[in-house]
Amino acid sequence: MARLKLDLNADLGEGYPFDAVLMGLISSANIACGGHVGDEASMRATVRLAREHAVRIGAHPSYPDREHFGRRTLQMPAAELQASLVAQICALDAICQQEGVSLAYVKPHGMLYNDAARNLELADLVIDAAQRVRPDLAIMALAGSGMVARCRERGVTVMEEAFVDRAYRDDGSLVPRSEPGAVLADDAAAVAQALRFASKDEVVTRSGKVLQLPVDSLCLHGDTPHAVAFARGLYSQLEVL
């Protein structure tokens, strides 16, 4: 039987030791660009790894919140937040140009990602920031979310993303990391969820409800000790685009 085909992405350049191995197992890299973590040196090193492995590059901007790794909502003026996002995306785009590769898309990080999925004003702000840097940048967003709908309304290319190792609520949102069971600790369960997304565009929520979520890309996280083993197990069962 032919292996299922799908884009596989990971959040990289965040200071974890697995980037070099994970880069060989994915097709898209979301590179931290200074909001929650990252600097010129980490961005350049990660871009070079992506170039070496012919991996598509995305910017991974965040609320400017290094203290909490971008995992809390920041209440700040819209203009100030947009300026921060533009600066983050521009910093990575400049390095990409210097290294002879192209920045392809923007995927917000952490709480900004979740907030923009349900807050259309914030979704517009993220889209506007990306388009101020380059109008052709795509957006990677939570499958089935309001941000996906907003991108389509505005004619912006959008990649619908699902998470192989996160639990889902009945409304299609992710279970917050602050709640027990938000991250699937069992590799077999996470691989099974990934394959279900890849083959059926569906997920079983924490309550047992089946949701249909069209998926263009699957995200795996590189910030756990078993990340590489899990990535290899998933890679062996998918044909990564």
C-alpha positions in Angstrom: 0.0 0.0 0.0 1.3 3.5 -0.9 2.2 5.7 2.0 0.1 8.7 2.7 1.4 12.0 1.4 1.4 15.2 3.5 3.5 18.2 4.4 5.1 17.7 7.9 6.3 20.8 9.8 8.1 21.6 13.0 8.8 24.6 15.1 12.6 25.0 15.1 15.3 27.5 16.1 14.0 27.5 19.6 17.1 26.3 21.4 16.3 22.6 21.6 19.0 20.1 20.6 17.1 18.2 17.9 16.9 20.7 15.0 19.6 19.0 12.9 17.9 15.6 13.0 14.3 16.9 12.7 15.2 19.0 9.7 15.9 15.7 7.8 12.4 14.4 8.6 10.2 17.3 7.7 9.2 19.4 4.7 8.5 22.8 6.3 10.3 24.6 9.2 8.7 27.3 11.3 11.7 29.3 12.5 11.5 31.4 15.7 12.4 35.0 14.8 12.9 36.8 18.1 9.4 37.3 19.7 9.4 34.3 22.1 13.0 33.2 21.4 15.7 33.4 18.8 18.3 35.9 17.5 20.3 36.5 14.4 22.6 33.6 15.1 19.9 31.0 15.7 17.9 32.2 12.7 20.9 32.0 10.4 21.9 28.6 11.6 18.4 27.2 11.2 17.9 28.7 7.8 21.2 27.1 6.7 20.0 23.7 8.0 16.7 24.2 6.0 18.6 25.1 2.9 20.8 22.0 3.3 17.8 19.7 3.5 15.7 21.6 0.9 13.0 22.4 3.5 10.5 25.1 3.0 10.9 28.0 5.4 8.2 29.8 7.4 8.5 32.7 9.9 7.3 31.8 13.4 6.6 35.2 15.0 5.1 35.6 18.5 3.8 38.1 21.0 7.0 39.9 22.2 7.1 37.8 25.3 10.4 36.0 25.8 9.8 35.7 29.6 6.8 33.3 29.0 7.9 31.8 25.7 5.0 33.5 23.9 2.5 31.3 25.8 0.3 33.9 27.3 -1.9 36.6 25.7 -0.4 40.1 25.8 -2.8 43.0 25.9 -1.0 45.7 23.9 -1.8 48.4 21.3 -2.6 46.9 17.9 0.0 49.1 16.1 2.7 48.1 18.6 2.0 44.4 18.1 1.9 44.7 14.4 5.2 46.6 14.4 6.8 43.8 16.4 5.5 41.1 14.1 6.7 43.0 11.0 10.1 43.4 12.6 10.3 39.7 13.4 9.2 38.5 10.0 11.5 41.1 8.3 14.5 39.8 10.3 14.0 36.3 9.1 13.2 37.3 5.6 16.5 39.4 5.4 18.5 36.3 6.5 16.8 34.1 4.0 17.7 36.5 1.2 21.3 36.7 2.4 21.4 32.8 2.4 19.9 32.5 -1.0 16.6 30.9 0.0 13.0 32.2 0.1 10.6 32.8 3.0 7.4 31.0 2.0 4.8 31.6 4.8 4.1 32.9 8.3 2.8 30.8 11.2 2.1 32.6 14.4 3.6 31.0 17.6 1.9 29.9 20.8 -0.8 32.0 22.3 -0.8 34.4 19.3 -1.6 31.4 17.1 -4.5 30.4 19.3 -5.8 33.9 19.8 -5.7 34.7 16.0 -7.6 31.5 15.3 -10.7 32.8 17.0 -10.3 36.6 17.1 -10.8 38.0 13.5 -9.3 41.4 14.4 -6.1 39.7 15.5 -6.2 37.4 12.5 -6.3 40.5 10.3 -3.4 42.1 12.2 -1.3 39.0 11.6 -2.2 38.8 7.9 -1.5 42.6 7.5 1.9 42.2 9.1 2.8 39.3 6.8 1.6 41.3 3.7 3.6 44.4 4.8 6.7 42.3 4.5 5.8 40.5 1.3 2.3 40.2 -0.3 3.0 36.7 -1.5 3.6 35.2 1.9 1.1 32.4 2.8 -0.3 31.9 6.3 -0.3 28.7 8.2 -3.3 28.5 10.6 -5.3 26.1 12.7 -7.4 23.9 10.4 -11.1 24.9 10.4 -10.5 28.1 12.4 -11.7 31.6 11.9 -8.3 32.7 10.7 -8.5 30.2 7.8 -11.8 31.6 6.8 -10.4 35.2 7.1 -7.5 34.4 4.8 -9.8 33.0 2.2 -12.1 36.0 2.4 -9.1 38.2 1.7 -7.6 36.0 -1.1 -4.6 35.1 1.0 -3.0 31.7 0.5 -3.6 29.6 3.6 -2.3 26.2 4.8 -4.6 24.4 7.2 -2.6 22.8 9.9 -3.3 20.0 12.4 -1.3 18.9 15.4 -0.2 15.3 15.7 0.5 15.4 19.4 -2.2 17.8 20.8 -5.7 17.0 22.1 -8.6 18.7 20.5 -11.8 20.3 21.9 -15.2 19.7 20.4 -15.1 23.1 18.7 -11.9 22.3 16.8 -9.6 24.3 19.1 -6.6 22.8 20.9 -6.9 21.8 24.6 -4.9 24.5 26.4 -1.4 23.3 27.6 -2.5 24.2 31.2 -5.0 21.4 31.2 -4.1 17.7 31.8 -3.8 15.7 28.6 -3.3 18.6 26.3 -0.2 17.0 24.9 -0.4 13.4 23.8 2.3 11.6 25.8 1.9 8.3 24.0 3.7 8.1 20.7 1.4 5.4 19.3 -1.7 7.5 20.0 0.0 10.6 18.3 1.0 8.6 15.3 -2.5 7.2 15.0 -4.0 10.7 15.2 -1.6 11.9 12.5 -2.5 9.0 10.2 -6.2 9.7 10.8 -5.7 13.3 9.8 -3.7 12.3 6.7 -6.1 9.6 5.5 -9.5 10.9 6.6 -9.2 14.6 7.4 -10.6 13.9 10.8 -9.8 13.9 14.5 -11.4 12.4 17.6 -11.7 15.0 20.3 -11.1 14.5 24.0 -14.8 13.9 24.5 -15.0 11.3 21.7 -16.6 13.5 19.0 -15.3 13.1 15.5 -14.4 16.4 13.7 -13.8 16.8 10.0 -10.8 19.1 9.5 -9.2 19.5 6.1 -5.5 19.4 6.6 -2.6 20.6 4.4 0.2 20.2 6.9 0.8 18.3 10.2 2.9 19.8 13.0 5.1 17.9 15.4 6.8 19.5 18.3 10.6 19.3 18.8 10.7 20.3 22.4 10.3 16.9 24.1 12.9 14.3 24.8 11.2 11.7 22.6 10.7 14.2 19.7 13.2 12.5 17.4 12.0 8.9 18.0 8.4 10.1 17.4 9.3 12.0 14.3 11.1 9.0 12.8 8.1 6.8 13.6 5.8 9.2 11.8 8.2 9.7 8.9 8.3 6.0 8.3 4.5 5.9 7.7 4.1 9.1 5.7 5.5 10.3 2.4 6.6 13.7 3.4 6.0 16.3 0.7 
